[in-house]
Amino acid sequence: MSEVNLSVLVKDQYRERILEVVAALQADGMKVEQLMEQIGVIAGSIDSTKLAGIERIEGVSAVELAQGYQLEPPTSEIQ
């Protein structure tokens, strides 16, 4: 079990009720870290084993995993 960062896009018709969607996401185990009400996006993290359930929550349009990249240290052979 590992935690993944994600962004959740809220359906247009649920934007005025975005706090209800936030509550449902939190009830399913998502840690909400940022709420962008004007654009209908909720960012946070969740255990990877619970990820599939997020897409079935009423008001959720799409779920996108955060992309990460880490450079090698300056002392590595790749640099």
N, CA, C and O atoms as a DFTB+ gen file, in Angstrom:
316 C
 N C O
     1  1       0.848      -1.187       0.000
     2  2       0.000       0.000       0.000
     3  2       0.887       1.241       0.000
     4  3       1.698       1.441       0.904
     5  1       0.722       2.059      -1.015
     6  2       1.460       3.315      -1.069
     7  2       0.486       4.444      -1.362
     8  3      -0.573       4.251      -1.957
     9  1       0.876       5.599      -0.933
    10  2       0.024       6.767      -1.134
    11  2       0.368       7.428      -2.461
    12  3       1.539       7.560      -2.818
    13  1      -0.664       7.841      -3.187
    14  2      -0.474       8.511      -4.470
    15  2      -1.115       9.896      -4.416
    16  3      -2.130      10.103      -3.751
    17  1      -0.505      10.831      -5.127
    18  2      -1.060      12.182      -5.243
    19  2      -1.956      12.223      -6.471
    20  3      -1.657      11.608      -7.494
    21  1      -3.063      12.956      -6.356
    22  2      -4.000      12.999      -7.461
    23  2      -4.766      14.306      -7.497
    24  3      -4.807      15.056      -6.521
    25  1      -5.373      14.560      -8.651
    26  2      -6.290      15.680      -8.835
    27  2      -7.620      15.105      -9.279
    28  3      -7.674      14.199     -10.111
    29  1      -8.690      15.639      -8.719
    30  2     -10.036      15.192      -9.047
    31  2     -10.770      16.354      -9.704
    32  3     -10.849      17.447      -9.142
    33  1     -11.302      16.114     -10.889
    34  2     -12.091      17.117     -11.595
    35  2     -13.560      16.886     -11.273
    36  3     -14.070      15.775     -11.411
    37  1     -14.230      17.944     -10.844
    38  2     -15.641      17.872     -10.457
    39  2     -16.507      18.234     -11.662
    40  3     -16.196      19.165     -12.405
    41  1     -17.596      17.488     -11.846
    42  2     -18.535      17.780     -12.934
    43  2     -19.084      19.194     -12.780
    44  3     -19.291      19.670     -11.664
    45  1     -19.317      19.862     -13.910
    46  2     -19.789      21.248     -13.902
    47  2     -21.030      21.436     -13.032
    48  3     -21.113      22.408     -12.281
    49  1     -21.983      20.528     -13.124
    50  2     -23.230      20.689     -12.372
    51  2     -23.044      20.498     -10.863
    52  3     -23.975      20.742     -10.096
    53  1     -21.847      20.061     -10.424
    54  2     -21.573      19.875      -8.996
    55  2     -20.657      20.960      -8.425
    56  3     -20.341      20.930      -7.236
    57  1     -20.232      21.907      -9.244
    58  2     -19.293      22.927      -8.759
    59  2     -19.850      23.744      -7.602
    60  3     -19.106      24.114      -6.694
    61  1     -21.135      24.027      -7.621
    62  2     -21.723      24.792      -6.516
    63  2     -21.862      23.937      -5.262
    64  3     -22.058      24.460      -4.165
    65  1     -21.760      22.622      -5.428
    66  2     -21.850      21.693      -4.300
    67  2     -20.519      20.973      -4.092
    68  3     -20.488      19.827      -3.643
    69  1     -19.424      21.655      -4.422
    70  2     -18.109      21.019      -4.390
    71  2     -17.733      20.536      -2.982
    72  3     -17.000      19.559      -2.837
    73  1     -18.231      21.215      -1.958
    74  2     -17.916      20.784      -0.593
    75  2     -18.537      19.427      -0.275
    76  3     -17.996      18.676       0.537
    77  1     -19.660      19.108      -0.902
    78  2     -20.263      17.780      -0.737
    79  2     -19.372      16.715      -1.377
    80  3     -19.215      15.620      -0.837
    81  1     -18.797      17.043      -2.519
    82  2     -17.883      16.115      -3.189
    83  2     -16.632      15.930      -2.336
    84  3     -16.137      14.811      -2.194
    85  1     -16.119      17.018      -1.769
    86  2     -14.960      16.938      -0.877
    87  2     -15.257      16.003       0.289
    88  3     -14.436      15.148       0.621
    89  1     -16.414      16.156       0.909
    90  2     -16.789      15.311       2.050
    91  2     -16.847      13.838       1.646
    92  3     -16.400      12.972       2.399
    93  1     -17.390      13.551       0.470
    94  2     -17.467      12.165      -0.004
    95  2     -16.075      11.598      -0.274
    96  3     -15.806      10.435       0.026
    97  1     -15.192      12.419      -0.841
    98  2     -13.817      11.981      -1.094
    99  2     -13.099      11.686       0.217
   100  3     -12.405      10.676       0.337
   101  1     -13.266      12.561       1.190
   102  2     -12.638      12.354       2.490
   103  2     -13.189      11.107       3.174
   104  3     -12.440      10.378       3.823
   105  1     -14.470      10.859       3.039
   106  2     -15.077       9.662       3.627
   107  2     -14.502       8.389       3.001
   108  3     -14.461       7.341       3.645
   109  1     -14.059       8.483       1.750
   110  2     -13.434       7.339       1.075
   111  2     -11.930       7.257       1.328
   112  3     -11.263       6.371       0.794
   113  1     -11.391       8.170       2.134
   114  2      -9.990       8.084       2.520
   115  2      -9.049       9.073       1.868
   116  3      -7.841       9.006       2.092
   117  1      -9.567       9.990       1.067
   118  2      -8.691      10.975       0.429
   119  2      -8.342      12.079       1.412
   120  3      -9.198      12.581       2.141
   121  1      -7.059      12.449       1.418
   122  2      -6.602      13.597       2.202
   123  2      -6.593      14.795       1.254
   124  3      -5.733      14.896       0.379
   125  1      -7.538      15.685       1.432
   126  2      -7.654      16.851       0.560
   127  2      -6.644      17.898       1.007
   128  3      -6.644      18.320       2.164
   129  1      -5.784      18.312       0.082
   130  2      -4.740      19.284       0.390
   131  2      -4.991      20.638      -0.253
   132  3      -4.498      21.659       0.226
   133  1      -5.759      20.649      -1.339
   134  2      -6.029      21.916      -2.021
   135  2      -7.386      21.840      -2.708
   136  3      -7.733      20.836      -3.330
   137  1      -8.135      22.913      -2.581
   138  2      -9.453      23.003      -3.196
   139  2      -9.476      24.227      -4.105
   140  3      -9.312      25.356      -3.642
   141  1      -9.678      23.998      -5.394
   142  2      -9.731      25.078      -6.374
   143  2     -11.168      25.175      -6.868
   144  3     -11.516      24.650      -7.926
   145  1     -11.990      25.854      -6.084
   146  2     -13.433      25.900      -6.333
   147  2     -13.794      26.488      -7.691
   148  3     -14.687      25.977      -8.366
   149  1     -13.114      27.550      -8.097
   150  2     -13.483      28.238      -9.339
   151  2     -13.306      27.371     -10.577
   152  3     -14.038      27.522     -11.555
   153  1     -12.341      26.468     -10.536
   154  2     -12.119      25.608     -11.705
   155  2     -12.595      24.178     -11.466
   156  3     -12.493      23.340     -12.361
   157  1     -13.108      23.890     -10.284
   158  2     -13.675      22.578     -10.001
   159  2     -12.666      21.465      -9.860
   160  3     -12.896      20.351     -10.331
   161  1     -11.533      21.758      -9.208
   162  2     -10.483      20.756      -9.022
   163  2     -10.179      20.597      -7.539
   164  3     -10.091      21.573      -6.793
   165  1     -10.021      19.344      -7.135
   166  2      -9.657      19.003      -5.764
   167  2      -8.361      18.208      -5.841
   168  3      -8.289      17.214      -6.564
   169  1      -7.335      18.633      -5.102
   170  2      -6.045      17.947      -5.120
   171  2      -5.765      17.358      -3.748
   172  3      -6.150      17.916      -2.720
   173  1      -5.091      16.225      -3.756
   174  2      -4.755      15.589      -2.494
   175  2      -4.053      14.267      -2.709
   176  3      -3.397      14.057      -3.728
   177  1      -4.198      13.365      -1.728
   178  2      -3.556      12.060      -1.809
   179  2      -4.477      10.997      -1.227
   180  3      -5.391      11.286      -0.455
   181  1      -4.206       9.755      -1.623
   182  2      -5.019       8.626      -1.157
   183  2      -4.184       7.356      -1.262
   184  3      -3.254       7.276      -2.064
   185  1      -4.522       6.381      -0.456
   186  2      -3.881       5.078      -0.543
   187  2      -4.213       4.479      -1.909
   188  3      -5.363       4.520      -2.347
   189  1      -3.221       3.935      -2.569
   190  2      -3.420       3.425      -3.931
   191  2      -4.474       2.319      -4.006
   192  3      -5.080       2.124      -5.059
   193  1      -4.700       1.601      -2.919
   194  2      -5.709       0.535      -2.931
   195  2      -7.131       1.085      -2.950
   196  3      -8.070       0.351      -3.260
   197  1      -7.303       2.360      -2.624
   198  2      -8.631       2.975      -2.594
   199  2      -8.905       3.839      -3.823
   200  3      -9.962       4.462      -3.924
   201  1      -7.972       3.877      -4.736
   202  2      -8.059       4.762      -5.898
   203  2      -9.261       4.462      -6.794
   204  3      -9.909       5.389      -7.279
   205  1      -9.563       3.210      -7.015
   206  2     -10.658       2.843      -7.923
   207  2     -12.008       3.371      -7.445
   208  3     -12.855       3.717      -8.269
   209  1     -12.219       3.438      -6.156
   210  2     -13.493       3.902      -5.623
   211  2     -13.743       5.381      -5.821
   212  3     -14.893       5.818      -5.829
   213  1     -12.695       6.153      -5.981
   214  2     -12.815       7.606      -6.132
   215  2     -13.615       7.964      -7.385
   216  3     -14.431       8.885      -7.357
   217  1     -13.388       7.250      -8.470
   218  2     -14.058       7.565      -9.740
   219  2     -15.564       7.336      -9.682
   220  3     -16.303       7.889     -10.496
   221  1     -16.027       6.527      -8.731
   222  2     -17.455       6.218      -8.635
   223  2     -18.229       7.195      -7.750
   224  3     -19.448       7.084      -7.623
   225  1     -17.534       8.137      -7.148
   226  2     -18.201       9.100      -6.268
   227  2     -19.033      10.065      -7.107
   228  3     -18.580      10.558      -8.141
   229  1     -20.234      10.321      -6.654
   230  2     -21.139      11.224      -7.371
   231  2     -20.524      12.620      -7.458
   232  3     -20.100      13.188      -6.451
   233  1     -20.481      13.160      -8.663
   234  2     -19.932      14.492      -8.884
   235  2     -18.521      14.481      -9.437
   236  3     -18.024      15.519      -9.875
   237  1     -17.860      13.320      -9.427
   238  2     -16.494      13.219      -9.942
   239  2     -16.546      12.985     -11.447
   240  3     -17.190      12.052     -11.926
   241  1     -15.852      13.852     -12.180
   242  2     -15.795      13.739     -13.633
   243  2     -14.572      12.939     -14.078
   244  3     -14.669      12.085     -14.959
   245  1     -13.418      13.221     -13.460
   246  2     -12.177      12.547     -13.848
   247  2     -11.195      12.559     -12.685
   248  3     -11.243      13.427     -11.813
   249  1     -10.303      11.571     -12.696
   250  2      -9.245      11.469     -11.690
   251  2      -7.922      11.371     -12.435
   252  3      -7.772      10.563     -13.351
   253  1      -6.967      12.201     -12.033
   254  2      -5.665      12.194     -12.694
   255  2      -4.574      12.056     -11.646
   256  3      -4.524      12.827     -10.688
   257  1      -3.700      11.071     -11.830
   258  2      -2.577      10.900     -10.919
   259  2      -1.531      11.969     -11.204
   260  3      -1.295      12.332     -12.356
   261  1      -0.911      12.466     -10.146
   262  2       0.127      13.482     -10.297
   263  2       1.375      12.845     -10.897
   264  3       1.748      11.724     -10.551
   265  1       2.000      13.569     -11.786
   266  2       3.238      13.106     -12.394
   267  2       4.412      13.639     -11.588
   268  3       4.436      14.813     -11.217
   269  1       5.363      12.795     -11.324
   270  2       6.529      13.224     -10.558
   271  2       7.810      12.924     -11.309
   272  3       7.875      12.006     -12.126
   273  1       8.813      13.708     -11.019
   274  2      10.116      13.495     -11.624
   275  2      11.169      13.932     -10.629
   276  3      11.043      14.979      -9.994
   277  1      12.206      13.126     -10.497
   278  2      13.282      13.475      -9.581
   279  2      14.608      13.362     -10.319
   280  3      14.921      12.325     -10.903
   281  1      15.375      14.434     -10.285
   282  2      16.697      14.432     -10.906
   283  2      17.669      13.626     -10.065
   284  3      17.536      13.530      -8.845
   285  1      18.641      13.055     -10.738
   286  2      19.717      12.376     -10.025
   287  2      20.562      13.433      -9.311
   288  3      20.631      14.576      -9.761
   289  1      21.201      13.061      -8.206
   290  2      22.051      14.031      -7.503
   291  2      23.212      14.480      -8.397
   292  3      23.627      13.743      -9.291
   293  1      23.727      15.673      -8.158
   294  2      24.815      16.202      -8.990
   295  2      26.054      15.307      -9.025
   296  3      26.839      15.372      -9.971
   297  1      26.229      14.488      -8.016
   298  2      27.415      13.631      -7.960
   299  2      27.232      12.301      -8.683
   300  3      28.171      11.508      -8.751
   301  1      26.054      12.042      -9.217
   302  2      25.825      10.756      -9.885
   303  2      26.503      10.738     -11.252
   304  3      26.826      11.787     -11.809
   305  1      26.712       9.548     -11.780
   306  2      27.384       9.397     -13.069
   307  2      26.549       9.939     -14.224
   308  3      27.098      10.292     -15.267
   309  1      25.240      10.008     -14.054
   310  2      24.365      10.494     -15.121
   311  2      24.570      11.985     -15.362
   312  3      24.440      12.445     -16.496
   313  1      24.883      12.734     -14.336
   314  2      25.091      14.175     -14.478
   315  2      26.358      14.382     -15.246
   316  3      26.749      15.523     -15.495
